[in-house]
Structures are given as C-alpha cells and as structure tokens.
C-alpha cells in the first residue's frame, strides 16, 4: 500500500513539475511577443511624428496573429 501511494505521489509531482515548466516556457514566449509588439508600437509612434497615435489611425485590416483560449479547472 505504501509503495502504491509513493508511486502515485511521484507521478502527480512529476506531472506538476512538467506543468510548471510548460507554464514558464509559455510565459517567456508571451513576454517576448509583448516586447516585440511594444517595440513596433514605439517605432510607429516615432515614424508618425509628434502627433499621437490612436486607435483611429490603426489599419482596420489588422488581425491577431494567434488566438488563445484559457480555461481553469479547480
């Protein structure tokens, strides 16, 4: 019985650590993507001159490069 419990706990811990690793990888990728987006926005503001860059000046054809669906299980 004790070996069975230890094995189950090991499996759960291994799965938990894998999920944390995937979370960290995804977080790093999202951070890089956001940084790139902010750099592009800063470049656009610099290119447009001293006026403000607002939503009205964005190209209406722009679409998200990727979409994400997040669900939480409690």
Secondary structure, DSSP 8 states (H G I E B T S, - for coil): -HHHHHHHHHHHHHHHHHHHHHHHHHHHHHHHHHHHHHHHHHHHHHHH-SS---GGGS-TT---S---------
